[in-house]
């Protein structure tokens, strides 16, 4: 969950519109450890490598949204 959320932009710590390996690793580690601790568990995702500045995604460049076509029935 945290890995995907990070790739979608939540891990962009410096707000430059890009998510790097280092940003994603740090975000995933911190959030997963925090979530596990709230359940009394220990979890520490780790990354070992030297590609920390590699950009994995630029969520700001990807349009997203919801497009509804045709009449949409509304029920109350």
PyMOL Python script that loads the backbone (N, CA, C, O; Angstrom):
from pymol import cmd

cmd.read_pdbstr("""\
ATOM      1  N   UNK A   1       0.813  -1.179   0.000  1.00  0.00           N
ATOM      2  CA  UNK A   1       0.000   0.000   0.000  1.00  0.00           C
ATOM      3  C   UNK A   1       0.871   1.262   0.000  1.00  0.00           C
ATOM      4  O   UNK A   1       0.668   2.172  -0.804  1.00  0.00           O
ATOM      5  N   UNK A   2       1.827   1.296   0.902  1.00  0.00           N
ATOM      6  CA  UNK A   2       2.671   2.495   1.024  1.00  0.00           C
ATOM      7  C   UNK A   2       3.592   2.657  -0.184  1.00  0.00           C
ATOM      8  O   UNK A   2       3.895   3.780  -0.589  1.00  0.00           O
ATOM      9  N   UNK A   3       4.032   1.547  -0.755  1.00  0.00           N
ATOM     10  CA  UNK A   3       4.872   1.604  -1.952  1.00  0.00           C
ATOM     11  C   UNK A   3       4.103   2.249  -3.101  1.00  0.00           C
ATOM     12  O   UNK A   3       4.615   3.146  -3.771  1.00  0.00           O
ATOM     13  N   UNK A   4       2.880   1.793  -3.323  1.00  0.00           N
ATOM     14  CA  UNK A   4       2.054   2.346  -4.407  1.00  0.00           C
ATOM     15  C   UNK A   4       1.688   3.793  -4.131  1.00  0.00           C
ATOM     16  O   UNK A   4       1.756   4.630  -5.031  1.00  0.00           O
ATOM     17  N   UNK A   5       1.300   4.099  -2.899  1.00  0.00           N
ATOM     18  CA  UNK A   5       0.975   5.486  -2.543  1.00  0.00           C
ATOM     19  C   UNK A   5       2.180   6.389  -2.764  1.00  0.00           C
ATOM     20  O   UNK A   5       2.040   7.518  -3.233  1.00  0.00           O
ATOM     21  N   UNK A   6       3.362   5.889  -2.425  1.00  0.00           N
ATOM     22  CA  UNK A   6       4.578   6.659  -2.633  1.00  0.00           C
ATOM     23  C   UNK A   6       4.842   6.923  -4.100  1.00  0.00           C
ATOM     24  O   UNK A   6       5.188   8.041  -4.480  1.00  0.00           O
ATOM     25  N   UNK A   7       4.681   5.896  -4.932  1.00  0.00           N
ATOM     26  CA  UNK A   7       4.875   6.068  -6.379  1.00  0.00           C
ATOM     27  C   UNK A   7       3.872   7.058  -6.970  1.00  0.00           C
ATOM     28  O   UNK A   7       4.180   7.759  -7.934  1.00  0.00           O
ATOM     29  N   UNK A   8       2.695   7.112  -6.398  1.00  0.00           N
ATOM     30  CA  UNK A   8       1.668   8.033  -6.897  1.00  0.00           C
ATOM     31  C   UNK A   8       1.906   9.477  -6.470  1.00  0.00           C
ATOM     32  O   UNK A   8       1.150  10.373  -6.844  1.00  0.00           O
ATOM     33  N   UNK A   9       2.966   9.700  -5.679  1.00  0.00           N
ATOM     34  CA  UNK A   9       3.322  11.066  -5.333  1.00  0.00           C
ATOM     35  C   UNK A   9       3.490  11.354  -3.862  1.00  0.00           C
ATOM     36  O   UNK A   9       4.093  12.366  -3.504  1.00  0.00           O
ATOM     37  N   UNK A  10       2.979  10.500  -2.999  1.00  0.00           N
ATOM     38  CA  UNK A  10       3.071  10.768  -1.568  1.00  0.00           C
ATOM     39  C   UNK A  10       4.514  10.774  -1.065  1.00  0.00           C
ATOM     40  O   UNK A  10       4.802  11.381  -0.034  1.00  0.00           O
ATOM     41  N   UNK A  11       5.421  10.109  -1.774  1.00  0.00           N
ATOM     42  CA  UNK A  11       6.819  10.037  -1.349  1.00  0.00           C
ATOM     43  C   UNK A  11       7.666  11.202  -1.852  1.00  0.00           C
ATOM     44  O   UNK A  11       8.853  11.276  -1.535  1.00  0.00           O
ATOM     45  N   UNK A  12       7.091  12.098  -2.616  1.00  0.00           N
ATOM     46  CA  UNK A  12       7.846  13.216  -3.193  1.00  0.00           C
ATOM     47  C   UNK A  12       8.195  14.231  -2.109  1.00  0.00           C
ATOM     48  O   UNK A  12       7.542  15.266  -1.975  1.00  0.00           O
ATOM     49  N   UNK A  13       9.236  13.915  -1.337  1.00  0.00           N
ATOM     50  CA  UNK A  13       9.599  14.712  -0.159  1.00  0.00           C
ATOM     51  C   UNK A  13      10.027  16.131  -0.502  1.00  0.00           C
ATOM     52  O   UNK A  13       9.755  17.053   0.266  1.00  0.00           O
ATOM     53  N   UNK A  14      10.684  16.327  -1.627  1.00  0.00           N
ATOM     54  CA  UNK A  14      11.164  17.668  -1.972  1.00  0.00           C
ATOM     55  C   UNK A  14      10.218  18.420  -2.903  1.00  0.00           C
ATOM     56  O   UNK A  14      10.537  19.512  -3.373  1.00  0.00           O
ATOM     57  N   UNK A  15       9.057  17.831  -3.167  1.00  0.00           N
ATOM     58  CA  UNK A  15       7.994  18.459  -3.970  1.00  0.00           C
ATOM     59  C   UNK A  15       8.481  18.948  -5.328  1.00  0.00           C
ATOM     60  O   UNK A  15       8.080  20.014  -5.794  1.00  0.00           O
ATOM     61  N   UNK A  16       9.360  18.150  -5.965  1.00  0.00           N
ATOM     62  CA  UNK A  16       9.840  18.529  -7.296  1.00  0.00           C
ATOM     63  C   UNK A  16       9.051  17.841  -8.413  1.00  0.00           C
ATOM     64  O   UNK A  16       9.379  17.982  -9.592  1.00  0.00           O
ATOM     65  N   UNK A  17       8.018  17.102  -8.033  1.00  0.00           N
ATOM     66  CA  UNK A  17       7.187  16.430  -9.022  1.00  0.00           C
ATOM     67  C   UNK A  17       7.723  15.083  -9.458  1.00  0.00           C
ATOM     68  O   UNK A  17       7.171  14.465 -10.368  1.00  0.00           O
ATOM     69  N   UNK A  18       8.808  14.608  -8.815  1.00  0.00           N
ATOM     70  CA  UNK A  18       9.407  13.327  -9.157  1.00  0.00           C
ATOM     71  C   UNK A  18       9.622  12.508  -7.894  1.00  0.00           C
ATOM     72  O   UNK A  18       9.930  13.051  -6.833  1.00  0.00           O
ATOM     73  N   UNK A  19       9.455  11.193  -8.019  1.00  0.00           N
ATOM     74  CA  UNK A  19       9.689  10.286  -6.906  1.00  0.00           C
ATOM     75  C   UNK A  19      10.934   9.464  -7.227  1.00  0.00           C
ATOM     76  O   UNK A  19      10.967   8.724  -8.210  1.00  0.00           O
ATOM     77  N   UNK A  20      11.956   9.602  -6.386  1.00  0.00           N
ATOM     78  CA  UNK A  20      13.200   8.866  -6.584  1.00  0.00           C
ATOM     79  C   UNK A  20      13.209   7.601  -5.729  1.00  0.00           C
ATOM     80  O   UNK A  20      12.367   7.422  -4.849  1.00  0.00           O
ATOM     81  N   UNK A  21      14.175   6.732  -6.007  1.00  0.00           N
ATOM     82  CA  UNK A  21      14.329   5.501  -5.230  1.00  0.00           C
ATOM     83  C   UNK A  21      14.507   5.837  -3.749  1.00  0.00           C
ATOM     84  O   UNK A  21      13.863   5.228  -2.895  1.00  0.00           O
ATOM     85  N   UNK A  22      15.371   6.798  -3.442  1.00  0.00           N
ATOM     86  CA  UNK A  22      15.596   7.167  -2.040  1.00  0.00           C
ATOM     87  C   UNK A  22      14.324   7.685  -1.372  1.00  0.00           C
ATOM     88  O   UNK A  22      14.017   7.300  -0.244  1.00  0.00           O
ATOM     89  N   UNK A  23      13.590   8.546  -2.055  1.00  0.00           N
ATOM     90  CA  UNK A  23      12.352   9.080  -1.483  1.00  0.00           C
ATOM     91  C   UNK A  23      11.351   7.962  -1.228  1.00  0.00           C
ATOM     92  O   UNK A  23      10.719   7.912  -0.173  1.00  0.00           O
ATOM     93  N   UNK A  24      11.214   7.066  -2.202  1.00  0.00           N
ATOM     94  CA  UNK A  24      10.253   5.973  -2.066  1.00  0.00           C
ATOM     95  C   UNK A  24      10.663   5.009  -0.954  1.00  0.00           C
ATOM     96  O   UNK A  24       9.818   4.559  -0.180  1.00  0.00           O
ATOM     97  N   UNK A  25      11.950   4.693  -0.872  1.00  0.00           N
ATOM     98  CA  UNK A  25      12.430   3.790   0.171  1.00  0.00           C
ATOM     99  C   UNK A  25      12.192   4.391   1.556  1.00  0.00           C
ATOM    100  O   UNK A  25      11.728   3.700   2.463  1.00  0.00           O
ATOM    101  N   UNK A  26      12.508   5.664   1.716  1.00  0.00           N
ATOM    102  CA  UNK A  26      12.336   6.324   3.008  1.00  0.00           C
ATOM    103  C   UNK A  26      10.848   6.389   3.389  1.00  0.00           C
ATOM    104  O   UNK A  26      10.475   6.094   4.525  1.00  0.00           O
ATOM    105  N   UNK A  27      10.011   6.779   2.427  1.00  0.00           N
ATOM    106  CA  UNK A  27       8.574   6.884   2.672  1.00  0.00           C
ATOM    107  C   UNK A  27       7.991   5.525   3.059  1.00  0.00           C
ATOM    108  O   UNK A  27       7.261   5.409   4.042  1.00  0.00           O
ATOM    109  N   UNK A  28       8.325   4.496   2.271  1.00  0.00           N
ATOM    110  CA  UNK A  28       7.791   3.151   2.526  1.00  0.00           C
ATOM    111  C   UNK A  28       8.246   2.637   3.885  1.00  0.00           C
ATOM    112  O   UNK A  28       7.445   2.092   4.645  1.00  0.00           O
ATOM    113  N   UNK A  29       9.512   2.805   4.189  1.00  0.00           N
ATOM    114  CA  UNK A  29      10.034   2.356   5.485  1.00  0.00           C
ATOM    115  C   UNK A  29       9.307   3.044   6.631  1.00  0.00           C
ATOM    116  O   UNK A  29       8.801   2.387   7.541  1.00  0.00           O
ATOM    117  N   UNK A  30       9.257   4.366   6.580  1.00  0.00           N
ATOM    118  CA  UNK A  30       8.662   5.116   7.690  1.00  0.00           C
ATOM    119  C   UNK A  30       7.193   4.795   7.892  1.00  0.00           C
ATOM    120  O   UNK A  30       6.759   4.573   9.022  1.00  0.00           O
ATOM    121  N   UNK A  31       6.426   4.767   6.821  1.00  0.00           N
ATOM    122  CA  UNK A  31       4.981   4.530   6.949  1.00  0.00           C
ATOM    123  C   UNK A  31       4.677   3.094   7.364  1.00  0.00           C
ATOM    124  O   UNK A  31       3.797   2.866   8.194  1.00  0.00           O
ATOM    125  N   UNK A  32       5.395   2.123   6.793  1.00  0.00           N
ATOM    126  CA  UNK A  32       5.150   0.717   7.140  1.00  0.00           C
ATOM    127  C   UNK A  32       5.532   0.451   8.596  1.00  0.00           C
ATOM    128  O   UNK A  32       4.814  -0.247   9.311  1.00  0.00           O
ATOM    129  N   UNK A  33       6.661   1.009   9.032  1.00  0.00           N
ATOM    130  CA  UNK A  33       7.080   0.829  10.422  1.00  0.00           C
ATOM    131  C   UNK A  33       6.066   1.457  11.377  1.00  0.00           C
ATOM    132  O   UNK A  33       5.735   0.876  12.410  1.00  0.00           O
ATOM    133  N   UNK A  34       5.579   2.636  11.027  1.00  0.00           N
ATOM    134  CA  UNK A  34       4.588   3.326  11.857  1.00  0.00           C
ATOM    135  C   UNK A  34       3.276   2.538  11.925  1.00  0.00           C
ATOM    136  O   UNK A  34       2.692   2.392  12.999  1.00  0.00           O
ATOM    137  N   UNK A  35       2.823   2.039  10.789  1.00  0.00           N
ATOM    138  CA  UNK A  35       1.575   1.272  10.751  1.00  0.00           C
ATOM    139  C   UNK A  35       1.709  -0.023  11.542  1.00  0.00           C
ATOM    140  O   UNK A  35       0.805  -0.385  12.295  1.00  0.00           O
ATOM    141  N   UNK A  36       2.821  -0.716  11.380  1.00  0.00           N
ATOM    142  CA  UNK A  36       3.035  -1.968  12.112  1.00  0.00           C
ATOM    143  C   UNK A  36       3.086  -1.714  13.616  1.00  0.00           C
ATOM    144  O   UNK A  36       2.521  -2.477  14.400  1.00  0.00           O
ATOM    145  N   UNK A  37       3.759  -0.647  14.011  1.00  0.00           N
ATOM    146  CA  UNK A  37       3.868  -0.316  15.433  1.00  0.00           C
ATOM    147  C   UNK A  37       2.501  -0.062  16.054  1.00  0.00           C
ATOM    148  O   UNK A  37       2.277  -0.377  17.223  1.00  0.00           O
ATOM    149  N   UNK A  38       1.587   0.509  15.271  1.00  0.00           N
ATOM    150  CA  UNK A  38       0.250   0.772  15.806  1.00  0.00           C
ATOM    151  C   UNK A  38      -0.503  -0.525  16.124  1.00  0.00           C
ATOM    152  O   UNK A  38      -1.496  -0.510  16.851  1.00  0.00           O
ATOM    153  N   UNK A  39      -0.017  -1.658  15.565  1.00  0.00           N
ATOM    154  CA  UNK A  39      -0.595  -2.972  15.851  1.00  0.00           C
ATOM    155  C   UNK A  39       0.303  -3.779  16.792  1.00  0.00           C
ATOM    156  O   UNK A  39       0.079  -4.969  17.010  1.00  0.00           O
ATOM    157  N   UNK A  40       1.320  -3.115  17.346  1.00  0.00           N
ATOM    158  CA  UNK A  40       2.233  -3.797  18.244  1.00  0.00           C
ATOM    159  C   UNK A  40       3.202  -4.721  17.530  1.00  0.00           C
ATOM    160  O   UNK A  40       3.731  -5.651  18.139  1.00  0.00           O
ATOM    161  N   UNK A  41       3.439  -4.483  16.268  1.00  0.00           N
ATOM    162  CA  UNK A  41       4.312  -5.330  15.462  1.00  0.00           C
ATOM    163  C   UNK A  41       5.545  -4.545  15.018  1.00  0.00           C
ATOM    164  O   UNK A  41       5.599  -3.322  15.144  1.00  0.00           O
ATOM    165  N   UNK A  42       6.525  -5.271  14.500  1.00  0.00           N
ATOM    166  CA  UNK A  42       7.732  -4.652  13.981  1.00  0.00           C
ATOM    167  C   UNK A  42       7.848  -4.983  12.494  1.00  0.00           C
ATOM    168  O   UNK A  42       7.776  -6.148  12.102  1.00  0.00           O
ATOM    169  N   UNK A  43       8.025  -3.967  11.684  1.00  0.00           N
ATOM    170  CA  UNK A  43       8.236  -4.172  10.258  1.00  0.00           C
ATOM    171  C   UNK A  43       9.165  -3.072   9.771  1.00  0.00           C
ATOM    172  O   UNK A  43       8.915  -1.890  10.007  1.00  0.00           O
ATOM    173  N   UNK A  44      10.233  -3.460   9.093  1.00  0.00           N
ATOM    174  CA  UNK A  44      11.204  -2.491   8.604  1.00  0.00           C
ATOM    175  C   UNK A  44      11.606  -2.807   7.172  1.00  0.00           C
ATOM    176  O   UNK A  44      12.606  -3.491   6.956  1.00  0.00           O
ATOM    177  N   UNK A  45      10.853  -2.325   6.186  1.00  0.00           N
ATOM    178  CA  UNK A  45      11.248  -2.528   4.792  1.00  0.00           C
ATOM    179  C   UNK A  45      12.610  -1.881   4.559  1.00  0.00           C
ATOM    180  O   UNK A  45      12.897  -0.813   5.100  1.00  0.00           O
ATOM    181  N   UNK A  46      13.437  -2.524   3.763  1.00  0.00           N
ATOM    182  CA  UNK A  46      14.784  -2.004   3.513  1.00  0.00           C
ATOM    183  C   UNK A  46      15.088  -1.964   2.033  1.00  0.00           C
ATOM    184  O   UNK A  46      14.558  -2.743   1.241  1.00  0.00           O
ATOM    185  N   UNK A  47      15.942  -1.050   1.688  1.00  0.00           N
ATOM    186  CA  UNK A  47      16.441  -0.925   0.320  1.00  0.00           C
ATOM    187  C   UNK A  47      17.960  -0.877   0.388  1.00  0.00           C
ATOM    188  O   UNK A  47      18.525  -0.109   1.166  1.00  0.00           O
ATOM    189  N   UNK A  48      18.610  -1.682  -0.409  1.00  0.00           N
ATOM    190  CA  UNK A  48      20.069  -1.663  -0.470  1.00  0.00           C
ATOM    191  C   UNK A  48      20.466  -1.512  -1.932  1.00  0.00           C
ATOM    192  O   UNK A  48      20.202  -2.388  -2.756  1.00  0.00           O
ATOM    193  N   UNK A  49      21.085  -0.422  -2.231  1.00  0.00           N
ATOM    194  CA  UNK A  49      21.506  -0.197  -3.602  1.00  0.00           C
ATOM    195  C   UNK A  49      22.156   1.163  -3.740  1.00  0.00           C
ATOM    196  O   UNK A  49      22.285   1.904  -2.765  1.00  0.00           O
ATOM    197  N   UNK A  50      22.562   1.487  -4.950  1.00  0.00           N
ATOM    198  CA  UNK A  50      23.239   2.759  -5.179  1.00  0.00           C
ATOM    199  C   UNK A  50      22.552   3.591  -6.255  1.00  0.00           C
ATOM    200  O   UNK A  50      23.182   4.437  -6.890  1.00  0.00           O
ATOM    201  N   UNK A  51      21.282   3.354  -6.457  1.00  0.00           N
ATOM    202  CA  UNK A  51      20.519   4.093  -7.470  1.00  0.00           C
ATOM    203  C   UNK A  51      19.531   5.046  -6.818  1.00  0.00           C
ATOM    204  O   UNK A  51      18.440   5.263  -7.346  1.00  0.00           O
ATOM    205  N   UNK A  52      19.894   5.611  -5.686  1.00  0.00           N
ATOM    206  CA  UNK A  52      18.986   6.436  -4.908  1.00  0.00           C
ATOM    207  C   UNK A  52      18.399   7.626  -5.620  1.00  0.00           C
ATOM    208  O   UNK A  52      17.278   8.036  -5.316  1.00  0.00           O
ATOM    209  N   UNK A  53      19.137   8.200  -6.577  1.00  0.00           N
ATOM    210  CA  UNK A  53      18.622   9.379  -7.275  1.00  0.00           C
ATOM    211  C   UNK A  53      17.869   9.024  -8.554  1.00  0.00           C
ATOM    212  O   UNK A  53      17.436   9.915  -9.284  1.00  0.00           O
ATOM    213  N   UNK A  54      17.710   7.728  -8.831  1.00  0.00           N
ATOM    214  CA  UNK A  54      16.962   7.284 -10.006  1.00  0.00           C
ATOM    215  C   UNK A  54      15.493   7.667  -9.846  1.00  0.00           C
ATOM    216  O   UNK A  54      14.866   7.340  -8.839  1.00  0.00           O
ATOM    217  N   UNK A  55      14.950   8.360 -10.843  1.00  0.00           N
ATOM    218  CA  UNK A  55      13.547   8.768 -10.792  1.00  0.00           C
ATOM    219  C   UNK A  55      12.675   7.594 -11.234  1.00  0.00           C
ATOM    220  O   UNK A  55      12.833   7.065 -12.334  1.00  0.00           O
ATOM    221  N   UNK A  56      11.761   7.202 -10.364  1.00  0.00           N
ATOM    222  CA  UNK A  56      10.852   6.092 -10.655  1.00  0.00           C
ATOM    223  C   UNK A  56       9.534   6.564 -11.242  1.00  0.00           C
ATOM    224  O   UNK A  56       8.867   5.820 -11.961  1.00  0.00           O
ATOM    225  N   UNK A  57       9.165   7.769 -10.944  1.00  0.00           N
ATOM    226  CA  UNK A  57       7.898   8.270 -11.441  1.00  0.00           C
ATOM    227  C   UNK A  57       7.803   9.771 -11.306  1.00  0.00           C
ATOM    228  O   UNK A  57       8.474  10.390 -10.480  1.00  0.00           O
ATOM    229  N   UNK A  58       6.957  10.335 -12.134  1.00  0.00           N
ATOM    230  CA  UNK A  58       6.672  11.767 -12.087  1.00  0.00           C
ATOM    231  C   UNK A  58       5.159  11.917 -12.075  1.00  0.00           C
ATOM    232  O   UNK A  58       4.554  12.212 -13.106  1.00  0.00           O
ATOM    233  N   UNK A  59       4.544  11.715 -10.910  1.00  0.00           N
ATOM    234  CA  UNK A  59       3.086  11.716 -10.814  1.00  0.00           C
ATOM    235  C   UNK A  59       2.431  12.989 -11.317  1.00  0.00           C
ATOM    236  O   UNK A  59       1.286  12.957 -11.767  1.00  0.00           O
ATOM    237  N   UNK A  60       3.131  14.099 -11.248  1.00  0.00           N
ATOM    238  CA  UNK A  60       2.561  15.353 -11.719  1.00  0.00           C
ATOM    239  C   UNK A  60       2.364  15.378 -13.227  1.00  0.00           C
ATOM    240  O   UNK A  60       1.573  16.169 -13.740  1.00  0.00           O
ATOM    241  N   UNK A  61       3.087  14.506 -13.942  1.00  0.00           N
ATOM    242  CA  UNK A  61       2.974  14.448 -15.394  1.00  0.00           C
ATOM    243  C   UNK A  61       1.864  13.527 -15.872  1.00  0.00           C
ATOM    244  O   UNK A  61       1.516  13.522 -17.053  1.00  0.00           O
ATOM    245  N   UNK A  62       1.312  12.749 -14.951  1.00  0.00           N
ATOM    246  CA  UNK A  62       0.302  11.765 -15.321  1.00  0.00           C
ATOM    247  C   UNK A  62      -1.094  12.289 -15.001  1.00  0.00           C
ATOM    248  O   UNK A  62      -1.433  12.492 -13.836  1.00  0.00           O
ATOM    249  N   UNK A  63      -1.895  12.505 -16.030  1.00  0.00           N
ATOM    250  CA  UNK A  63      -3.261  12.954 -15.748  1.00  0.00           C
ATOM    251  C   UNK A  63      -4.057  11.841 -15.085  1.00  0.00           C
ATOM    252  O   UNK A  63      -3.875  10.663 -15.391  1.00  0.00           O
ATOM    253  N   UNK A  64      -4.921  12.222 -14.195  1.00  0.00           N
ATOM    254  CA  UNK A  64      -5.792  11.241 -13.574  1.00  0.00           C
ATOM    255  C   UNK A  64      -7.147  11.880 -13.368  1.00  0.00           C
ATOM    256  O   UNK A  64      -7.279  13.103 -13.326  1.00  0.00           O
ATOM    257  N   UNK A  65      -8.117  11.060 -13.244  1.00  0.00           N
ATOM    258  CA  UNK A  65      -9.452  11.569 -13.019  1.00  0.00           C
ATOM    259  C   UNK A  65     -10.485  10.512 -13.329  1.00  0.00           C
ATOM    260  O   UNK A  65     -10.164   9.350 -13.578  1.00  0.00           O
ATOM    261  N   UNK A  66     -11.701  10.930 -13.308  1.00  0.00           N
ATOM    262  CA  UNK A  66     -12.814  10.041 -13.562  1.00  0.00           C
ATOM    263  C   UNK A  66     -13.678  10.666 -14.637  1.00  0.00           C
ATOM    264  O   UNK A  66     -14.074  11.827 -14.535  1.00  0.00           O
ATOM    265  N   UNK A  67     -13.962   9.899 -15.656  1.00  0.00           N
ATOM    266  CA  UNK A  67     -14.785  10.410 -16.752  1.00  0.00           C
ATOM    267  C   UNK A  67     -16.041   9.554 -16.840  1.00  0.00           C
ATOM    268  O   UNK A  67     -15.961   8.342 -17.042  1.00  0.00           O
ATOM    269  N   UNK A  68     -17.188  10.180 -16.689  1.00  0.00           N
ATOM    270  CA  UNK A  68     -18.468   9.483 -16.785  1.00  0.00           C
ATOM    271  C   UNK A  68     -19.083   9.808 -18.122  1.00  0.00           C
ATOM    272  O   UNK A  68     -19.155  10.969 -18.525  1.00  0.00           O
ATOM    273  N   UNK A  69     -19.522   8.781 -18.802  1.00  0.00           N
ATOM    274  CA  UNK A  69     -20.131   8.956 -20.122  1.00  0.00           C
ATOM    275  C   UNK A  69     -21.586   8.525 -20.041  1.00  0.00           C
ATOM    276  O   UNK A  69     -21.920   7.472 -19.499  1.00  0.00           O
ATOM    277  N   UNK A  70     -22.436   9.375 -20.597  1.00  0.00           N
ATOM    278  CA  UNK A  70     -23.852   9.043 -20.645  1.00  0.00           C
ATOM    279  C   UNK A  70     -24.587   9.456 -19.388  1.00  0.00           C
ATOM    280  O   UNK A  70     -23.981   9.991 -18.459  1.00  0.00           O
ATOM    281  N   UNK A  71     -25.845   9.220 -19.351  1.00  0.00           N
ATOM    282  CA  UNK A  71     -26.607   9.580 -18.170  1.00  0.00           C
ATOM    283  C   UNK A  71     -26.207   8.670 -16.997  1.00  0.00           C
ATOM    284  O   UNK A  71     -26.031   7.463 -17.163  1.00  0.00           O
ATOM    285  N   UNK A  72     -26.073   9.254 -15.857  1.00  0.00           N
ATOM    286  CA  UNK A  72     -25.714   8.499 -14.658  1.00  0.00           C
ATOM    287  C   UNK A  72     -26.916   8.479 -13.743  1.00  0.00           C
ATOM    288  O   UNK A  72     -27.337   9.523 -13.245  1.00  0.00           O
ATOM    289  N   UNK A  73     -27.482   7.287 -13.512  1.00  0.00           N
ATOM    290  CA  UNK A  73     -28.658   7.223 -12.640  1.00  0.00           C
ATOM    291  C   UNK A  73     -28.273   7.578 -11.206  1.00  0.00           C
ATOM    292  O   UNK A  73     -27.233   7.158 -10.697  1.00  0.00           O
ATOM    293  N   UNK A  74     -29.123   8.344 -10.585  1.00  0.00           N
ATOM    294  CA  UNK A  74     -28.902   8.756  -9.218  1.00  0.00           C
ATOM    295  C   UNK A  74     -29.976   8.108  -8.353  1.00  0.00           C
ATOM    296  O   UNK A  74     -31.170   8.294  -8.587  1.00  0.00           O
ATOM    297  N   UNK A  75     -29.547   7.356  -7.366  1.00  0.00           N
ATOM    298  CA  UNK A  75     -30.521   6.743  -6.457  1.00  0.00           C
ATOM    299  C   UNK A  75     -30.357   7.366  -5.081  1.00  0.00           C
ATOM    300  O   UNK A  75     -29.244   7.642  -4.635  1.00  0.00           O
ATOM    301  N   UNK A  76     -31.463   7.577  -4.431  1.00  0.00           N
ATOM    302  CA  UNK A  76     -31.439   8.217  -3.114  1.00  0.00           C
ATOM    303  C   UNK A  76     -31.769   7.231  -2.050  1.00  0.00           C
ATOM    304  O   UNK A  76     -31.799   7.582  -0.871  1.00  0.00           O
TER     305      UNK A  76
END
""", "prot")
cmd.dss("prot")
cmd.show_as("cartoon", "prot")
cmd.util.cbc("prot")
cmd.orient("prot")
